[in-house]
Amino acid sequence: MPVPDKFMTLKNSVAFSLGRSNNFFRSKSFYSRTTIIAFILVCSSLAALCITQPKHVSDTVSNEKSKKHEVTQHFLTIESIRLRYIEAGKGQAVVMIHGNAGGIEDFEFGVFDSLCIDYRVMAFDRPGHGASGRAKGKSATVEYQAQLLHDTLAGLGITSPVLVGHSWGGALALAYALKYPSETSGLILLAPAAYPDTETNGLLRSFVKTPVIGDLGLFFGKALVGHTMLKHDLEQAFYPQQVPDDYFKIAASSWLGTKQLRAYLEDEWALNSSLKKMSKRYSEIRVPVVIVTGDDDQIVSPRENAYRLKTDITQSKLVELKDTGHEIPLTRPECVREALLSIDMPESDTVARENSRTQESVVASN
């Protein structure tokens, strides 16, 4: 049973979610970059063996009301893990799940304001991301995180939510629907990572798993290469839009910490194994599903994920957004509400039509 810790109003802020993963792990230059980073982490770790690791700076939160709706922030503890979440509005529960890396702020740029008029909207920092804790020695699988989310929601009296999952969060939403089919009202999947990607090289994993080299290596290594890589990958994630300077500055300060970086790497490496098993069961999903993808997504292939998922979940609706990349919650927040409203449509049409000023390409099933 979750134990509420405290709550306060959340100041609107800016943050960035890279989604499933950045192209560093999937670029043509992966192996050379991996070798360089591994070398840097080893050298920086060995040089820092006699240095006391800095204490983690406690999270601070400002109090401020949203211009339209009050968004309250809460902390609760479940399975000894302290989780942060925000919520606003009343009605049908809609739970939003960020990608890898990211945080609750990813849904505060239009999504919360548009949904909380008619729904009870919630967003959680996944374990190890943002201000949430992460259990040491616990499996980082998407299935475990789905179970943790379910137990958390049940403790809050929420039994049949609509889940909105972005990228890696889309995989978590799918895992939730597979594990709790009778307790899921629907899925909105934004640029979902639904199928296993090419296996990533495990060279860096040993540095994350080794206590001394892992912690100190991540701490010092990120100072040398983190910001440069982040800038490059943000450009790919936001493409074809430009990366606002504020996004880069706050992303660098909010999820390049040692805890967040470790969570990112562990989540990324654990995902493929889970997707191999999960993807064989997608046809079992019977709840309403809307899949939204950008035609210019540079991070998660629409053809290998969104389109393929539409085929496996036959009752799903697929919307392709023109001139849109991976960061749909940040660049096209109005599409989340439109996708959510389409779930309640009585017709059995397999295609969702997006009501926006820009004409979109709607993909129909055969």
N, C-alpha and C positions, 0 to 999 in steps of 0.2 A: 504494500500500500504506500503510495507516495506520501511524503511528509512535507507539507508546505513550510518553506523556510522564511520567506519574507516577500513583499512585493512593493513596487514603486512604479511610478509612471516612467515611460521610456522616452528619452529624447530622440527625435528623429535624427538618423545618422546615415552615413554613406558607407557601403561596404561592397565587396565583390565576391562572387562565388564562381570559381573556375569550372565548376561542374564535375563531370566524372574524373577527368584528369587533364593535365596540360599536355601539349604536344611534345614536351621534353621527352616523355617516355615513349613517344610514338614517331618521332621525327627521324629523318634519314640519318641524322648525325648523332643518333642516340648513343651508340657504343663509344664514340670518342668523347662525348660529353660525360657519359657515365664514368669513364676512366678518369677524366680530369676531376670530376667532383669527388670521386672516391679518394683520389690522391690528396685533394685539398682537405677532406674530412679527416683522413688519417693524420696528415701533418699537423693540422690545427689541433686535433685531439691530443696527440703526443706532446705538443708544445704546451698544452694547457693542463697536463696531468697534475701539476702542483698548484693549480689555481682553484680557489673555491668557486663552485658554480653559483652564479648570482641567484638570489631568492626570487621566486616568481612574484611580480608586482600584483597586488590584489586588484580585482576589478572595481571600477568606480562607475556609477551610473548617475546621470543627472535627472532631475524631475522636470517634466514639461508636458503640457497637454498638446495632443495633435490638433491641428487647425480645425478638423472636422469631427474627429472622434477620439476619445481617450483610449490610448493603448497602454495597458498595464503590463508590467514585467513581473515575473514570479520566479522563484527558485524552489525546487522540491528535491527530495532525496528518495531514490528508489534503488534497491539492491546496492546500497552504499555509494551510489553515483549521484552527485549533485547536478541536476539539469536546470538549464535556464529556458524559459519560454515566455512568449508574449501572447496576449489575446485582446480582442475587442469585438463588440457587437453581440447580438443574440440571435437564436434560431438554430437551424441545422449546423452541426459542427463541421467546419472545414479546416483540415490540418495540413499545413504546408511544410515540406521537407526539402532542405537545401542540398546542394551538390557537394562535391569534394574538390577543393575546400570551400568554406563559406560560413554562413551563419544566418541568424534570424533577420538581420538587416536586409538581406537580399530581397525580401518581400515587402519592404516598407516604402517603395517608390511608386506608389499608385495602387498596388495590389490590395493592401490592407484597407485603404480608404474606400476603394470601390466595392469590396466584398462585405465589410462589416455593417453596411447599411441593412443588409438582409440576412446575414449569416453570423454565427459565432466563429470567428476566425482565430486560429492559433498557429504559431510557428515555434519550433524547438531548435536549439543548438544541438546538433547530434553529438554523441559522446566524444569528448576530446576537442571539439571545435568550439569557437567562440568562448563563452564563459562556462561551458559545461565540463564536468569532470569526466574521467574515463577510468574504468576499473583496470588495474594492472593484472596481467596474466589472463585476462578474459579474451575470448575469441572476438575478433573484430568483424565477424561475418555480417553480411546484410541480414541474414535470418535472425541472428541474435539481436541486432538493433531493431528489427521489426517486432520481436517479442517484447523488448524493453519499451518500445513505443506503445504497444498494445496494453501492457500492464500499467503504464503511466496514465493512459487515457481512461482505462477502466477505473483506476483509483480516483479520477476526476469526474466519474459518472458519465463518461462518453463511451457509448457502445457501438455506434454505427456511423463513423465519420466518412466524409468524402475526403480522400487524400489527394493532395496536389504535390507531385514529386518532380523536382528538376534534376535532370542528368543522373548522377549517382542516386539522388533522392527518388528518381523514378524507379530504379531497381528496388529500393526499399519499399516503395508503395506496392510494387508487384509482389514482392515477398510477403507483405502484409495481407494482400488479397488472397494469395494462395494458402496462407496459414490460417486466416480467419475469414473465410468466404461469407459466412452468415453475419459477420459483424463489420462489413464494409459496404457503404452505400454507393460508392462510385470512385473512379480514378480519373484524375487529370494529369497526364504525363507530358511534361515539357522537355523537349529534346532528350528523351529518355535513353539511358545506357541499359539496353535490354539483352544484349547478346555478348558472349565472350569476345574480347579483342585478342590480337596477337599477344602471346605471353610476353610479359615484360621481363627484362633481365633482372636477376636477383642479386646483382653485385652489391648494391647499396644496402640491401636488407640486413646483412650482417652488422653493419655499422649502427643500424637502428636498434637491433636486438641486443648488442653488447652494451651493458650498462654504462661503463666509463666512456668508451669511444663513442657510443651512440649518443648520449646526452651532450657531452662536450663537443663532439664532432658536429652535431646538428646546430649547436649554439654558435660556434665559431664559423662553421662552414657557411651558414646562411648569411653571415655578415659579408662574406667575400663574393658569393655568387647569387644569393637569393633575390636581391632587388633587380639585378640585370635580367635574370630569367623571368621574374614576375612581369616586368614591363613587356617583354617579348610575348609572353603567353596571354597577357591581357589583351594585347592587340589582336591576337588570333581569336580569342573568345568573343570580343565585341565586334569583330569584323562583320559587316562592312561599316559599322559605326565607329567613331573615334572613341578612344578611352579618355574620359574626363580626368583631369589631374586629381580631383578629389578622390575618385575611385582608387587610383593608384596609391595615393598617400595613405588612405585609411586601410586598404587591403594589406599594404606592407606592414602596418602596425598591428593589425587585428588577427591575421592568421599565418604570420611567418614566425611565430614564437615556437620554441622547442616542443611544447605540448601539442600545439596545433599541427606542426609539421610532421611530428611522429604519427599523429592520428591520420593525417592525410595519406602518408605512405602506407601505413598498415591497412587502411580501408581500400586503397588502390590495389595492393597486392592480393588482398583476400577476395576481391570482387569476381574475377574471372572464374574461379572455382565454383562459386555460388551460381553464377549465370549459366554455367554449363548444365547444372542440375535443374535450375528453375525454368530455363527456356524450353525444356521438354514438356512442361506442364501448363504453358500459357493457354492452351486451348481449353483448360478446365475453368478459366475465369469466366464468370457469367454476369458479373455486375456491369453497369454502364461504364464505358471507357472512352475518353476523348484523348487522342494523341496529337500534340501540337509540335511541329518542327519547323525550323527555319531553312530556307533553300540555300543559304550561304553558310551553314554551320561548318566550322573548321575544326571542331573538337570531337563531336560524336557524329559519325556518318549517318545522315537521314536514311539513305538507301539500305544500309546494313542494320539499322535499328528501328526507326519509326515505321518505315514502309514494311519491313519484314514483320514487325509486331502487328500491324494492321491485318496481315494475312493470317497470323496465328490466332488472334482474338477476333473472330469473324464479326461480332456485333459492335466492334469498336468504330469510332468515327476518327477520321484523319484530316487534319488541317495543316496545309503547308503555307507558311507566311513568306511573302515575297520580300526580297532585300533584307533578310533577317538572319542573324547568326545564332550563336549558342545561348547568349544571355537573354532569353525571352522574358524572364521576370523583371529584368531591369530595363530592357529596351522596348518591350511591347506588353506592359502590364495590363492593358485593357483586354488583351486576348484571354487572360485567365478567367475574367468574369464571363466573357462570351462563351468560353468552353464550358464553364460551370452551368450556365443557364441552359445550354444545349442538352445537358443530361436529362432535364425534365421534359424535353420535347416528346410528345406522344408518338410521333411517326418513327418508323424503324429505319429511316434513311441512314445509310452508312457513311454519309459525308456531312461534316459540319460546315456551315457557311459563316464566314466571319463578317460581322457587320462593322466595317470600318471605312474610312475615307479612301484607303488604298485598296485597290482591287487585288485579291489574293487568288492564288491557284488552289483549287479544291481538288483533292485527289480521290477518285472514286474507285471502289473495288470492282473487280471483274465478276 
